[in-house]
């Protein structure tokens, strides 16, 4: 009888210890995911700043000298963001595989800056776009390594999919249109090829926004700003021969739409953080 009770007590203690160990493991994973979300926020800030730098560069290279001081300030902002990311990568074990990808982005940024003076606008556009693509891929990899996409169909996976894919693609589509449109506005003309490129981007923006809507991520303010931007894109570029909108005005209209999407991203990030903490 005593032996039986002793064995039962041992099993109970082992069960409690295993339960505590599993609870501790889940808690540590939650903490790492929450910590990792900070680097995703920095990744978003980096993507948005590089997108702005692209638009300013294209306008400047097409003849609008007023963008030069803005470019200098934006470069410093990007450098500050780049400095924020390595400590978080180092302190989050799940993100250690992403250190190499981040180093490639830093090298790509520095190489682009070294050849930026007197660059052809189209070359600048392609270099910036390649850099943004790398940042989006990095954010997706980090989210996967953090386990944010685990559990297909779950609330966390749905939010993370919007956070890591749907909203970044929407932001980048608007960002590309902002860059090209700012350049055309500086030239005062768009041309047939330009109208085709902007028409393609207009359609892609609508598709990306529909994808965000289908993910049950909705916001009336975002819808309004994106619709206003699309109307400007269509009426001032796609359906007219002469472009008579000032580069700074168009740039701001696009930026207003992007800022509303960035605000939505941050709201989704907060919801994702809540979903992470509720999984314990």
N, C-alpha and C positions, 0 to 999 in steps of 0.2 A: 504493500500500500504506500509506504513511504517512498519507495523507488518510483512508483507510478506518479505520485504527486510531484516528485522532484523532476521527472522527465517532462511532465506537463508544464511546470514552472519554467523549465529551460526553453521549451517550445514557445511559450508566451513571451519570454524575454527576447528570444531571437526574432519573433514576429514583430515586436515593438521596435527593436533595433532596425530591422529591415524597413519597416514603415517610416521610421524617422530618417533613415538614410535616403529612401526614395523621395520623401518630402524635401529633404535638404538638396537633393539633386535637382528636383524641379524648381526649387527656389533659386538655386544658383543659375539655372538656365534662364529663368525669367529675368534675373538681374543682368545677365550678359546680353539678353535680347534688348532689354530696356537701354542698357549702355550702348549697344550697337545701333539703336535707333538714332542716337546722337550723331554718329558718323554718316548715317543716311541723310540726316538734316543738313549736315555740312556738304554732303555730295550734291544735294539739291541746290544749296546756295552757290556751289561752284558751277554747276550746270547753268543756272540762271545768269550768273555773272559773265561766263564765257559767251553765252548767247547774246547778252547785251554788248559785250566787246565786239562780237561779230557784226552786229548791226551798225554800231558806231564806226567800225573800221570800213565797212562797205560804203557808208555815206561819205566818210572822209576821203577815201580813195577815189570816189566819184566826183570830188571837187568841193564838198562842203567843209571848209576849214574850221567851222565852229565846233566840230566834233573832236578836234585834237585835244583840248584840255580835258574833256570828258574821258577820252581814251586813257590819258595818263592816270587819272583818278581810278578808273575801273581796273587798270593793271595792278595798282597797289591793293585794291580790294581783293582781287583774285589771289595775289600772293599771300595775303593775310589768311584767306580761307585754306590755301594749300598748307600753310603752317599749322592749322588747327587739326588736320586729319591724322597725321602719323601717330601722335600719342594715343589716339583712340584705337587705331589699328593694332598698335603694340599691346595695349592693355586688354584686348578682347581676343582670346585664343582662337575663336571661330573665324576671326577675320585675318589671321596671319597669312592664309593663302592669297589674300587680296593685296598684300603689300607690293608684290611685283607689278601687278596691273596699275596700281597707283603710281609707282615709280615711272612707268611708261608714260602715263598722262603728264606727269611733271616734266619729263624730258621733251615730250611733244610740245607742251606749252612754251618751254624755253627756246626750243628750236624755231617755233613759229615767230616768237618775238624777235629773234635774232635776224630774221629775214623780212620783217614787216614793212620797213621803210621802202617806199616806191614799188610796192607789190601790185600786181594786177588784181583788180577786185575779185575776179572769178577764182583765182588761186587762193586768195584770202578766205573766200567763202568756203571753198572745199576743205581747206586746212581746219578752219573753225568747226565745220560740220563733222569732220572726222574726229576731232577732239571731243565734241559733245556726244557723239555716238559711243566713244570709249567710256565716257563718264556714265552714260545710261547703262551700258553693259556692266560696269563696275558696281553700280547700285543694285542691279539685278543679282549679280553674283553674291554681293554682301548679304542681301536679303535671303537668298537661298542658304548660304552658310549659317545664317542666324536661325534658320528653321522657321522663318516667317511664312513660308509657303506650304508648310506641313499641314496635312489634314484637308485634302481637297474637298471643297464645298463648305468648309467651316467659315465662320464669321472672320476669323483671323486671316485665312487664306484669301477670302474675297477682298478684304480691306488691303492686304499686302499686294495683291495683284493690281489693284488700282494705284497703290503707292509706288510700286516698282516698275510698272509697265504702262498702264493706260494713261495716267496723268503725265508722266514724262514724255510719252509720244505726242500727246496733245500739245504740251508746252513746246516741244521741239518743232512741231509743224508750224505753230504760230511764230516761233522764233525765226525759222527760215524765211517765212513770208515777210516778217519785219525787216530782216537783213536785205533781202532782194528789193522789197518795196522802197526802203530808204535809199538804196542806190539808184533806183529808177527815178525817184523823186528828185534826187540831187542832179540827175541828168536832164530832167524835165520831159522825159519820154520813156516809153516802155518797150515798144516794138512787138512784133508778132511772137517772137520766141519768149519774150518776157511775159506776155499775156498767157501763153501756154503754160509756162512754169508756175505762174501765180494761180491759174485755174486749177492746175493739178494740186497745188497746196491747199487751195480753198476746199476742194473735194476731200482731201485727206483730213483737214481740220474737222469737217463735218462728220466724217467717219469716226475719227478719234473721239469726238465729243459724244457721238452716239454710243460708242463703247463705254465711256464713262457713265453715261445715263443708264445703260443696260446693267451696269454693275451696282445699280441702286445708289450711286453717288451723285446726288443732285444738289444744286444750289442756284437759286433764281438770279442772284447777283452775277454769278459766273456766266449764266446763259445770256444775260443782258449785255455784258461786256464783250463776249465772244461774238454775239450777233451784230453788235455795233462795229466791231472790227471787220467782220465778213462783209458787211454792207459797204464800208469804206473801201475795202479791197476790190469789191466788184464795181462800184460806181466810179472810183477815182483811178483805177488801173485797168481792170479787165475789159470793161465796156466803153473805153474811150481811147482815142489816139494820143491826145496830149495829156500829160500828167501835170496838174497845176496845184498839187498839194505840197506844202513845204516839208522837207525831210524831217525836221524836228517835230512837226505836228503829226505826221504819220507814225513816226517812231513812238511818240507818246501814246497814240491811240492803240498801237499794238502792245505797248508796255502795260497799259491799263488792263487789257485782256489777259496778258500773262500774269500780272500781279494778282488778279482775281483767281486765276488757276493755282498760283502759288499759295494763296491763302487757303484754298480748298485742300491742297496737298497737306498743309500743316494741320488742318482740321482732321483729315483722314489719318495723319500720323498720330494725333492725339487719341483717336478712336482705336488705332492699332495698338498703341501703348496700353490702353484700357483692356483690350482683348487679351494682350499678352499677360497682364497681371491677373486676369480672371481665370486663366487656365490652371492656376494652382489649385 
